[in-house]
Amino acid sequence: MVLRLDYREPDFESRFAAFLTTKREVSEDVEADVRAIIAEVRARGDEALHDYSLRFDRLDTRSLGLAVSDAEIDAAFEATDPELIAALELAHDRIVSHHRRQMPKDDHYVDDLGVGLGSRWTPIEAVGLYVPGGTASYPSSVLMNAVPAKVAGVSRIVMVVPAREGALNPVVLAAARIAGVSEIYRIGGAQAIAALAYGTETIRPVAKIMGPGNAWVAAAKRQVFGTVGIDMIAGPSEVLVIADPDNDPDWIAADLLAQAEHDVGAQSILMTRDAGFGEAVIGAVERQLSTLGRVETARKSWADFGAVILVPDWDAAVPLANRIAAEHLEIATDDAEALAARIGNAGAIFLGRHTPEVIGDYVGGSNHVLPTARSARFSSGLSVLDYVKRTSILKLDAGQLQSLGPAAITLARAEGLDAHARSVAIRMNLRGRAPEEGRERE
Amino acid sequence: MVLRLDYREPDFESRFAAFLTTKREVSEDVEADVRAIIAEVRARGDEALHDYSLRFDRLDTRSLGLAVSDAEIDAAFEATDPELIAALELAHDRIVSHHRRQMPKDDHYVDDLGVGLGSRWTPIEAVGLYVPGGTASYPSSVLMNAVPAKVAGVSRIVMVVPAREGALNPVVLAAARIAGVSEIYRIGGAQAIAALAYGTETIRPVAKIMGPGNAWVAAAKRQVFGTVGIDMIAGPSEVLVIADPDNDPDWIAADLLAQAEHDVGAQSILMTRDAGFGEAVIGAVERQLSTLGRVETARKSWADFGAVILVPDWDAAVPLANRIAAEHLEIATDDAEALAARIGNAGAIFLGRHTPEVIGDYVGGSNHVLPTARSARFSSGLSVLDYVKRTSILKLDAGQLQSLGPAAITLARAEGLDAHARSVAIRMNLRGRAPEEGRERE
């Protein structure tokens, strides 16, 4: 039985508040294991990577090499269905077009006093991209993480991907080639994160590490943070669908299941004004479930974390949607734009009846790496901004320093920072320019 | 004896590499204490805050109230030297002017297919600002953290500041009023972070917490991260000064000491082409040291972490400066712009002989919260962007879905995600629109 919440019930607020804070992930305590692995890689470099590959992936990287060769990537590309290559290329080109618009512009200007100020953006020199193995190995995620890096001008994009018993997903390699990934290594787990952060004989270190992974990968990213940058630690996926009864219940059910099939911790929520429509969607979900390849995952996600929330009107829906702050928000109503304008907290919004969230997963052009677990209240999806950094620039001449210096000295003294005050005063000839004079007047 | 490194020495690379990874902070293990404090505040709310204030700050907030009243802020403002108020207002106005230029613009457009795409920026609803007590209580930092929030349109800016035995720095309260802080509470430590993240009877929770603090505050911010957003965890301050011999050694020495006086873990580095000039600056540092109020702090920072790096030419300096990735970079040379253009990794750059870094601390207009500990390789200083989040928006009609749908279905099937494929296909009438037909054709 999926959870049903009705805004008009007297205990709605307490049930909704409890629903909001439901934990959907089991956190594994792998801190100590990960710490040991990182220390090994720092101490022994490639040798440690070879040992871990043998142990965890049953793969002899000593003879095979850590790097995936161009020939292997060529072969993977050739082995991939041309229709699939075309779909990847369509997705790639649309992601490029959209992300090019995100490139921030430098801003250099001179203010009223003549002081030169500037904000200058430069690409991060090198980034690492973790790609999980097994069923979570998504070619679309390779595009979503690598394309913004390429657009930003990152010169080295280094991918790591575990190859259990040597197996690599050829579509992932094809996507990496299409996206312009510079180097690929067949390693995974905490050891791959350590190699990216600290470098080994074969792998030069990067400055920032992106991409999803299991508990070991997430813990390793947390531990190397500071030495390198990391992206957000993504939780299970989620969708909030706001739908009126004019929708086909089967369409909405398919959208809810598209989230649920990702992970047992995924969350699918329907918000509607019509109880009958809600029940129709619940029925459609039940019917569609059994036809899915990942039926067990989807069934468990829907049963444990799915919800249908009945609201009296959209005015009531708005604050609830802002509190949920969904990663994905579908608005399948008339005048979806007007409702969207009132909901500030959402990773991505999909407007109208013909914009299923899945389009955004693949070919919409926007990024599918989005804030989960209510973090859309304070953070944004992946973008070009995650691959650049800003340097602020200031330039004064002697006259401008005379104008601004006194206030700086006043503030420095109020904060008890003598050298701060002196650093300005000495240039204003307030305490003598020559070293000797300076000392005498102190 | 301050560290001297000479690029021409055969062991330079290994010594420089070791210098780069020198740890400048002792990390205290306060995780368990902090975890207990957060649990207490979550369980007992205001009562826990009152108990901690009594215990840690010897302050009876039960009778005094947690909130700092308007009357108290008025009194603080009145008690502050008008010259200091004027300096704060000058700083405030310049910070506002600069940060207004950082406000990102929404981008809504229609692509060649007619698909509607958008990036919409909205302010974070509420942010918390931690202000340390004691000597690290800087009014300038209140401006630097609160002004970008105000410019971004954050509607609730909540400040917390510990009041040991009741004492609050009046200049901090005056700065908060000038910056437009909405609420101020006289609490500090991990308990203040917990109150901001989870809320209590008196303090409504915020969505993101900013500002520096001691080991307890930093650990608490790490622990509540996810529930709320946090800013970077800042390390001790640092400056790299690139200076030619045409500078007055005393000016450069004052700049090096302005960093060193902040913290025993602060770092001041001079890079020069002239050994004699380097020695002259070292001499000037020694002479100026004894005149400082914070002589012991500055002396220890300079002795432990200061360095003078001798390079043969600026071509050699560029890659070294990029590896150091200094929080503050002063370039006191002829044609400083040309050199700055080659150094991508720096939090802020100060150009020419009349732009001491201290101007940027107070009245330049740019933000003084900048990436430390080499993190300028992958991150940026505080800006309006830290107080907003982006929602991506997508809108297709039925015809556009027919264009993009097939590629999405191809990719979904390649990733083994049946419900993803169905969510698109069902809207393309590929599998029947009615539930019954849909099931039959699966």
Interface residues (C-beta under 8 A of the other chain):
Chain A: D81 E83 L84 A86 A87 L88 L90 A91 R94 S97 H98 R101 Q102 P104 D107 Y109 D111 V115 G116 L117 S119 T122 P123 I124 E125 T135 Y138 P139 S140 V171 A207 K208 G226 V228 G229 I233 D248 P249 D250 W251 A254 D255 L257 A258 A260 E261 H262 A284 R287 Q288 T291 L292 G293 R294 A298 N322 A336 E337 A340 G344 N345 A346 G347 A348 I349 F350 L351 G352 R353 H354 T355 P356 E357 V358 I359 G360 D361 Y362 V363 G364 G365 S366 N367 L370 P371 A373 S375 A376 R377 F378 S379 S380 G381 S383 L385 K389 R390 T391 S392 I393 L394 K395 L396 D397 A398 Q400 L401 L404 G405 P406 A407 A408 T410 L411 A412 A414 E415 G416 L417 D418 A419 H420 A421 R422 S423 V424 I426 R427 R433 A434 P435 G438 R439 E442
Chain B: E83 L84 A86 A87 L88 L90 A91 R94 S97 H98 R101 Q102 P104 D107 Y109 D111 V115 G116 L117 S119 T122 P123 I124 E125 T135 Y138 P139 S140 V171 A207 K208 G226 V228 G229 I233 D248 P249 D250 W251 A254 D255 L257 A258 A260 E261 H262 A284 R287 Q288 T291 L292 G293 R294 A298 N322 A336 E337 A340 G344 N345 A346 G347 A348 I349 F350 L351 G352 R353 H354 T355 P356 E357 V358 I359 G360 D361 Y362 V363 G364 G365 S366 N367 L370 P371 A373 S375 A376 R377 F378 S379 S380 G381 S383 L385 K389 R390 T391 S392 I393 L394 K395 L396 D397 A398 Q400 L401 L404 G405 P406 A407 A408 T410 L411 A412 A414 E415 G416 L417 D418 A419 H420 A421 R422 S423 V424 I426 R427 R433 A434 P435 G438 R439 E442
